[in-house]
Amino acid sequence: MPTTEVNQDHFSDIPTIEGLRLSYESCFTCGVSWYDHHISLDCAECGGYALQRPCPECGGKCSSYWTRNCAISHEKRRATWEGKCLCK
């Protein structure tokens, strides 16, 4: 029976699920990792926060945290958040 040798270098270029997730949870504009809680203050896609932020409607008074919508943030190149203000 013939043996098949697998060249591990061949597989090193294939993206992993974890690698794709880390890339998706990073800013496409400036390149910082939101996953690692990094942001750029002068980048519209970062919007001053990583993956969560205090409620933007009441300035955080309601103690609610909103979650970044990564897909729309990437598409529009502007930070987009999902959540509900508990003051209303």
N, C-alpha and C positions, 0 to 999 in steps of 0.2 A: 504494500500500500504506500503510495507516495505521500511524503510529508509536505505540508505547506508552511513555509516560514512567513511570519507576519512582521513587516517592518514597522516598528512602533513610531518612527519618524513620520510615516504616512498619516497616522492618526492624530498627530500633535496639532495639525492645522484645522481639525474639525472642531467647530464650536460646541461647547457643552451647554446644557440647560442653565447651569449656574452662571457661566460666562455671559450667556445671552441676557439673563435677568439682570446681572450687574451692569451690563451695557445699557439696557433699557432704563434702568434706574439711575442713569447718569445724564447730565445735560448735554444735548447734542450741539449746542451753540458754543459753550466754553469748555466742556469736557470734564467738569468736576463730578465727583461721585456723590449723588444724593444719598445713596445707600450707606455711605460712610459718613453721612452728616456734613458733607462739605457743600458750600455754596459760594457764589460770587455775587457780591452786593451790587455790581453794576451790570448784571446780566438779566434781561427781561424774562428769559426762560427759567432762570433760577427763582427770580422773584423774591430773593432775600431769605428763602427757607428751603429745607431739604425735602423730605417726604411728608412731613406734617407741619402744620402751623396753627397758632391760636386763631380763633374765629375772627375773620376779617370784617365781619359786619358790625361787631360791637367792640372790636379791639381786644378781644380775649376776656372781657368781663364775665361772660357766661361760662367760662372754663371749658368750653368745647374746643376740640382740636379737629381741624379739617385735614383731609388727605389729598395729596397731589394726584390729579388725573394725568398720569405720565403720557398717555396716548395723545391727548389734546394739547398738553404742554409742548410736546415735541412737534406736533402738526402746526400749531399756531406760533411756535417759538416765543410763547408767553406763558408764564405760570398760570395754571388753571387748578382750582381747588373744588373739592366736593365735601359738603358737610351741612350742618343745620345749626343756626343760631338758637341757643336755648333761651334767649331773652325775648323771643317773639312768640 
